[in-house]
Amino acid sequence: MGTPSLGEFDMYHKYPEFKDRIFSVEGLLLDGEEEFLFGWAAQMPEDGVIVEMGSYLGRSSACLGLPCIGTKRKVYCIDPW
C-alpha cells in the first residue's frame, strides 16, 4: 500500500469521529473489525479501488467508504442476495 500521504494519515486517525456513524449501520462485524477496515481504507493509495464482496447490511461498506470521502478512491460493494 505504500506510505500514506499526510491527508491519508490524518484520516486514519479520525476513526473516533466516524465511529457513531459506522455503528448506526447494522452489520455482522466482530469487535475491532470496524476500526481495522477504516484504517485499511484510509491508507489506500489516493486513486485506489476497493471491491467488497458480500456487503450484506452495510456496516463494512461504511467502514471502507467513509475514509474515502474527498479522495479519488472508488469503493464498489457487491452483495448478490
Backbone hydrogen bonds, N-H to C=O, Kabsch-Sander energy under -0.5 kcal/mol:
donor,donor_aa,acceptor,acceptor_aa,energy
9,F,5,S,-2.7
10,D,6,L,-2.5
11,M,7,G,-1.9
12,Y,8,E,-2.1
13,H,9,F,-1.2
14,K,11,M,-1.8
15,Y,12,Y,-0.7
17,E,14,K,-1.1
18,F,14,K,-1.0
18,F,15,Y,-1.3
19,K,15,Y,-1.3
22,I,18,F,-2.6
23,F,19,K,-2.7
24,S,20,D,-0.8
24,S,21,R,-0.7
25,V,22,I,-1.5
33,E,30,L,-2.2
36,F,32,G,-1.9
37,L,33,E,-2.6
38,F,34,E,-2.4
39,G,35,E,-2.6
40,W,36,F,-2.5
41,A,37,L,-2.6
42,A,38,F,-2.2
43,Q,39,G,-1.1
43,Q,40,W,-0.6
44,M,41,A,-1.2
48,G,45,P,-2.6
50,I,74,K,-2.8
52,E,50,I,-0.5
52,E,76,Y,-3.2
53,M,51,V,-0.6
54,G,52,E,-0.7
54,G,78,I,-4.2
58,G,55,S,-2.4
59,R,26,E,-1.2
62,A,58,G,-2.2
63,C,59,R,-2.1
64,L,60,S,-1.9
65,G,61,S,-2.6
66,L,62,A,-2.5
68,C,65,G,-1.6
69,I,66,L,-1.3
71,T,68,C,-2.0
72,K,46,E,-1.0
74,K,48,G,-2.1
76,Y,50,I,-2.9
77,C,75,V,-0.5
78,I,52,E,-3.0
78,I,76,Y,-0.5
